[in-house]
Amino acid sequence: MRDSGQLLQIVHQGMVRAGLDVSAIYQRLGYDAEKLALRDLRTPHQQQVFFWSTIESVTKDPEVGLHLCPHLPVFRGEVLEYLMFSSRTFGDGLNRSLKYLRLISDAINVRLVNDAQGVRMAIVSTAVDAPQLRHTEICVVYELMQFAKAVTEDHFKPDRVLLRCSQRASQDEYRAVFGAPVEFGSRESEIWFDAALLDYRSPHSDPDLLQLHEGLAEKRLMKLKREDLVERIRGVFSQRLELENCDLEDVAKELDIPPRRLRFELARAGTSFSQILADFRFHLAKRLLAKTDEAIENIVYLTGFSEPSTFYRAFKRWSGQTPVQYRESRRARRSSKAAAEKP
């Protein structure tokens, strides 16, 4: 499961607005969000555990997610918002948008429930059981509410909010943030609201634009699926001790995809099986040369080459250096960095 960098971008802006020590947070995380192309980033959902653990540790705030909410910007300017605006009603737009929620995260599942009990958005924000992900849950619920308010010109008002997580702050704090009574320990997160809002007519409704926006959403979803396919292929590569006999038919069988279909989807993604394999071999070789003392003869085997001479030629073509030159340059760089960091 992966999350779009747009989620990180929203939280990053919230941290800055809230005056948190973002430099200390990013130093511990090992990256700087301001220097990342966040909108194009997709990170493993499991990394959110480390992300929120780090923020908790730096801020000493066990309910930092709740306290960040008032500072989070509203999710804007994406195809999901366009679908909401161009749909005839709020209910229509919500049902359409939820079909493409994977563009934001594979780990967030939201459905619109309308039964005898009432109307609510039911949210399961993660399948990972970790206490730190309460912050993800709280921020996602808050952002959904703010998004609903934005696309209905503030007509959306929650009746009550249910959270899966436990209560850590006073009921008054939660109510001030969510604008409604909050209950805890629910099986799912839920946002209850007036059923009449489903019929709210969008002032921007336009059938032609709706068709255009649905086509754009579908195109982006297909692109994401193809990127996921490439990641699955790389995952198969990473599980193998050697890559010499790794061919398309073998990988297609492991992925349970017909070889012809796999070849077709990779072509539509603008790549090929041989290109993915070559890129994987190159990055594996660079990592082994730079970060281990593994003998080059063993690296030849691990990267799937039958002869050292073939490996040397391929690596020189990839990097402009021989394997020995690359390893020496990386070691020299590490030594210079270590010397510069000494007091």
N, C-alpha and C positions, 0 to 999 in steps of 0.2 A: 504494500500500500504506500502511495506517495501523495504528498501535499504540494499544491502549487506555491510558488514563491510569493504569490499575492497575499497569502495568509501571513507570511513572515513580514512582508512589506507593511501590512496594516498594524501588526504588533510593534514593529520597529518604530513607526511613526507615533504610535501611542506611547512607547517608552520615552521617546524624545520629548513629546508634549508634556508627559508627566514629570519630567526632570530627573529620570533615573540615570544612574551612572553607566551609560551605554558603553563607554570605553572599557570599564572594568568588566562588564558582562561579556563583551565581544573578545576581550583578551582571554578570558577563561574558556570561551567557546572555541577560540582558535580561528575566528574569521571576523570580518567587519561587514555588516549588512550594507553599509553605505557604498561599498566597493563591489557589490555583487549585482549581477543583472537579475534582480529578484523576479521580475515578471516572467522570465523564461525558465526559472529554476523549478525543479521538482525534486523534493527531498524525501527520503524514507520516513514514514510516519513515526517509526520508533524513535527517531532522533528528537522528537518533541519532548520525550522524557528527560533527556539530558539538557535540552534547551530550557525547560521550565525549572528543572532542578538548579541550574546555574543561576537563573534569575532570582529564585527563592533564596539561594545562598548569598548572593550579592546584596539583595535588598533587605534580607532578614524579615521578609513579609510572607507569611504562609497563605495569604489570600490575595496575592499580587494580581492574579487574573481579574478578580472582581474590581480591584482598585484601578486597574488599567482601563476598564471598560469606558468610563466617561471621556477618556482621552483618545479612544480609537476612532479613526476616520471611518465614515460610511463607505462600504464597498461600492464603487462607482465605475462607470465607463466601460463595462465589459458586455459581452454578448448576452449574458443572462439578464442584465438590466434592460437591454434593448428589447429582448423578448417580452419582458414585463410591460414596457411602455406601449409596444405596438400591438399587444393582445387586446381583445375587446374588454375583458374584465380582469380584476385582480385574481379571481379564481382560475380563469383560463391561463393567465400568464404564469401563475405559480405552478400549475401542473406542467406547463411546457418547460419552464426553467429547471424544474427538478429533474427532468430527464437528462439534463446536461450538467448536473452537479459535479460529475467526475472531472470536469475541466478545472474545478477548484481543488477537489481532493477525492482520492479513492476511499478515504477512511471516514467520510461523512455521508451518512445515509439519512435523507429527509423525505418524509412522505406527508401528504395532506390527508387527514382523516376527517370524515364528515359522517357521523352516525347519530344514533338516538341520544347519545350523551352530549354531543356538541361538536364543534369544529376546533381542530388544533393542528399545528405542525408538530409531528413526532420526529425527534432527532436522536440518532445514535452516532456520536461523533468519533468513536474509536472502538476497535475490538481488542485493544491492548489494555490489560488490567494493570494500571500504574497510578498511584495516588496523585502524581504530579500532573496528570492529564485532566484533572478537574479544571485547571486553568484553560485548557483547550475547550472543554465543554462550555464553561461559562462565557468565554469570549465568542464562541460560535453562536450560542443562543442569543447573546446580546447583538451580534452583528446581523443575524437574521431579522431580529426585531427592528433594528435601525434601517435595514434595507427595505423591509415592508413599509415602514413609515415613509421613507423617501419616495417609493414608487406609488404611494397612495396619497401623497401630499399631506402627510401627517394625519390621515384618517384612521390609520391602524393604531389600535390601543389594546394591549393584552388584558385579558380578564384575570389570568393567573399563570404562573410559571412553575413547572416541575423540573427538578434537577436530579440526576442520578447521584451526584456527589453528596457528601455530608455537609452540615452547616458548620462554618468556622467563624463567621462574623454575626453580628446582631441582625435580627429580622429587618430592622429599620434600614440597615445598610443595603441589604439585598433589594428591599422595596424601593429605595431611592434610586438604585441603578436600573432595575427592570421596570419600575413603574407599575408594579402589581404584586400581590402576595406571592411568596415563593415557598414551595414545599420541597423536601429533600428525600433522598433514598428511593426515588422512583425507578421503575424498571427502564424507562426511557426518559430523555428530556422532552418536555412538551411545552408548547406555547399555545394557550387557549385564547380564542378571540371570538367576537360576534360573527355569527354565520352570515349576517347581512353584508359584511364586508366582501364576501366572495363575489357579490354582484356589483361592486364598485366599478364604474365605467372609467376606463383610462382616457384622459383627455387627448392622449397621443395615439390612440388606436388607429391603425392603418393596415388593411389586409395586404397590400403590396409590400410594405416594409416588413410585416410579419413573415411573409414568405422569404424575403431576402435574409432576415435575421435567422430564421430556422435553417436555411441553407448554410449560412456562415457557421452556426453552432455545430451542424452535422459535419461540416468540413473540418473544423477544429477537433471534434471528437475522433474522427477517423485518423487524423494526424497523430493524436495522442495514442490511439490504439496501435498504430504502426511503430511509434517510438517504444511502446511497451513490449512489442514483439521483438524489437532489436535487443532490449534489455533482457528478455527471456533467453534469447540465443546466447548472449554473453554469460548469463547465469549457467547455462549448460557447459560452456567453455570452462568457466571457473571451477566446475566440479570435477574436471578431468585432470589427471596427473600429467598427461601428455596430449598433444594436439595433432600429431602426425596423421592419424587415421580418422580425423574428425571431418566428415563430409556432410553435405546438405541433407542427403537421404537419412543419414544416421540421426542428425539433430531433429529433422522433421518428425521422425518416428517417436523420439523422446518427447516432443512437444505435442504429439497427437494431431499433427497438421499434415495434410497431403503435400508431398514435395512440390508438386506443380503450384499449389496454392501458396506455399511459403515463398517460392521464387517470385510469383506474381506480386505478392504483398510487399516484398522487399524492393522490387522494381518501382512500385508505386511510392514507396518511401524514399526513392532516390538513392538507393544503395543496392548492394548485392551481398550474397553470403560470403564470397571470397574477400570482399572489402571489409566486412565486419570481422572476419577471422584475421586478416592482416593487421587491422587496427588493434585487435585484442592482443595479438602476438607482440606487436611493437610496444604497447603500454606495459605488458607483462615483463618484457625484456628490460625496459627502462627501470621498472620498479625493482627487479631483481638485481640489476647492475648497481643501482644507486643506493639501495637500502639493505643489501645483504652482502655477505662475503662468498656467496655461492660461486663455485668454479664456473668459468664460462662454458666448459664442456658440458656441465650439468644444465646450464641455462639453455644451451642448444637443444637438449633433449626436452626440457620442460616447455619450451615454446613451440615444439612440434617440428623441428627441423631435423632432417636425417643426416646432414653433413655440416660440420663447422664452417666450411667455406661458403655454403649456401646462406647460413645464418649471418656471416660477416658481410656478405654482399647486400643482403636484404637490410640489415641494420644501417649500413653506410648509406643506402638509398633512402631510408626513412629519416635519418637524423643528420646526415652529412658528416658523421664521425664513425670511427670504428668502435666496437664495444669497449675495447681497452681505453681509448681516448675519452669516451663518454663516462666511464667509471672514474677515471682519474680526475676529470673536470668536476664531477659531482663531489668527490672527496675533497678537492681543493676548495670548492665553494663552502662546504660544511666547515672546514678548518678555518677559513677566513671569517665566517659568521661567528664561530665559537670564540675566536680571538677578539673580535670586536665587542662581544658581550661580556668579556672579562672585565672586572672593575679595575 
